[in-house]
Amino acid sequence: MNQQPYQPAPGDIERKLTAMFPAEGLRNVARSALFRYGRELRHTEMARVRLAILKLAGPDITAIDKQVDVAIIDYRDVLASAEYPAYALLKPGIDPTTPEAQQAIESDRRQYLEWLDT
């Protein structure tokens, strides 16, 4: 059960921004903060990282800025925290094919998709 991470669909970011920030003014501020990630050539997987930032920050503009700062330093930190929170709590270096790891990975995927659908 070696699943690939969720690849954002067109519109996922705007849909989540609208759900999290119904007021247009606040949504514009959030979008502006979020899109600081992606301004440099070395930034990768922009849509996936931006969704991870939103998931970790929730409806807190200040937290979006902080998570963007983390992603700018190393985008993998926000991806791991947002997409694999249960797996990250397992013993460092655990074989991802073990039943324990697979259970955590599947749980993380369900939780992420539920968040994405809200």
Secondary structure as a PSIPRED ss2 file (coil, helix, strand):
# PSIPRED VFORMAT (PSIPRED V4.0)

   1 M C   1.000  0.000  0.000
   2 N C   1.000  0.000  0.000
   3 Q C   1.000  0.000  0.000
   4 Q C   1.000  0.000  0.000
   5 P C   1.000  0.000  0.000
   6 Y C   1.000  0.000  0.000
   7 Q C   1.000  0.000  0.000
   8 P C   1.000  0.000  0.000
   9 A C   1.000  0.000  0.000
  10 P C   1.000  0.000  0.000
  11 G C   1.000  0.000  0.000
  12 D H   0.000  1.000  0.000
  13 I H   0.000  1.000  0.000
  14 E H   0.000  1.000  0.000
  15 R H   0.000  1.000  0.000
  16 K H   0.000  1.000  0.000
  17 L H   0.000  1.000  0.000
  18 T H   0.000  1.000  0.000
  19 A H   0.000  1.000  0.000
  20 M H   0.000  1.000  0.000
  21 F C   1.000  0.000  0.000
  22 P C   1.000  0.000  0.000
  23 A C   1.000  0.000  0.000
  24 E H   0.000  1.000  0.000
  25 G H   0.000  1.000  0.000
  26 L H   0.000  1.000  0.000
  27 R H   0.000  1.000  0.000
  28 N H   0.000  1.000  0.000
  29 V H   0.000  1.000  0.000
  30 A H   0.000  1.000  0.000
  31 R H   0.000  1.000  0.000
  32 S H   0.000  1.000  0.000
  33 A H   0.000  1.000  0.000
  34 L H   0.000  1.000  0.000
  35 F C   1.000  0.000  0.000
  36 R C   1.000  0.000  0.000
  37 Y C   1.000  0.000  0.000
  38 G C   1.000  0.000  0.000
  39 R C   1.000  0.000  0.000
  40 E C   1.000  0.000  0.000
  41 L C   1.000  0.000  0.000
  42 R C   1.000  0.000  0.000
  43 H C   1.000  0.000  0.000
  44 T C   1.000  0.000  0.000
  45 E C   1.000  0.000  0.000
  46 M H   0.000  1.000  0.000
  47 A H   0.000  1.000  0.000
  48 R H   0.000  1.000  0.000
  49 V H   0.000  1.000  0.000
  50 R H   0.000  1.000  0.000
  51 L H   0.000  1.000  0.000
  52 A H   0.000  1.000  0.000
  53 I H   0.000  1.000  0.000
  54 L H   0.000  1.000  0.000
  55 K H   0.000  1.000  0.000
  56 L H   0.000  1.000  0.000
  57 A H   0.000  1.000  0.000
  58 G C   1.000  0.000  0.000
  59 P C   1.000  0.000  0.000
  60 D C   1.000  0.000  0.000
  61 I H   0.000  1.000  0.000
  62 T H   0.000  1.000  0.000
  63 A H   0.000  1.000  0.000
  64 I H   0.000  1.000  0.000
  65 D H   0.000  1.000  0.000
  66 K H   0.000  1.000  0.000
  67 Q H   0.000  1.000  0.000
  68 V H   0.000  1.000  0.000
  69 D H   0.000  1.000  0.000
  70 V H   0.000  1.000  0.000
  71 A H   0.000  1.000  0.000
  72 I H   0.000  1.000  0.000
  73 I H   0.000  1.000  0.000
  74 D C   1.000  0.000  0.000
  75 Y H   0.000  1.000  0.000
  76 R H   0.000  1.000  0.000
  77 D H   0.000  1.000  0.000
  78 V H   0.000  1.000  0.000
  79 L H   0.000  1.000  0.000
  80 A H   0.000  1.000  0.000
  81 S H   0.000  1.000  0.000
  82 A H   0.000  1.000  0.000
  83 E H   0.000  1.000  0.000
  84 Y C   1.000  0.000  0.000
  85 P H   0.000  1.000  0.000
  86 A H   0.000  1.000  0.000
  87 Y H   0.000  1.000  0.000
  88 A H   0.000  1.000  0.000
  89 L C   1.000  0.000  0.000
  90 L C   1.000  0.000  0.000
  91 K C   1.000  0.000  0.000
  92 P C   1.000  0.000  0.000
  93 G C   1.000  0.000  0.000
  94 I C   1.000  0.000  0.000
  95 D C   1.000  0.000  0.000
  96 P C   1.000  0.000  0.000
  97 T C   1.000  0.000  0.000
  98 T C   1.000  0.000  0.000
  99 P H   0.000  1.000  0.000
 100 E H   0.000  1.000  0.000
 101 A H   0.000  1.000  0.000
 102 Q H   0.000  1.000  0.000
 103 Q H   0.000  1.000  0.000
 104 A H   0.000  1.000  0.000
 105 I H   0.000  1.000  0.000
 106 E H   0.000  1.000  0.000
 107 S H   0.000  1.000  0.000
 108 D H   0.000  1.000  0.000
 109 R H   0.000  1.000  0.000
 110 R H   0.000  1.000  0.000
 111 Q H   0.000  1.000  0.000
 112 Y H   0.000  1.000  0.000
 113 L H   0.000  1.000  0.000
 114 E H   0.000  1.000  0.000
 115 W H   0.000  1.000  0.000
 116 L H   0.000  1.000  0.000
 117 D H   0.000  1.000  0.000
 118 T C   1.000  0.000  0.000
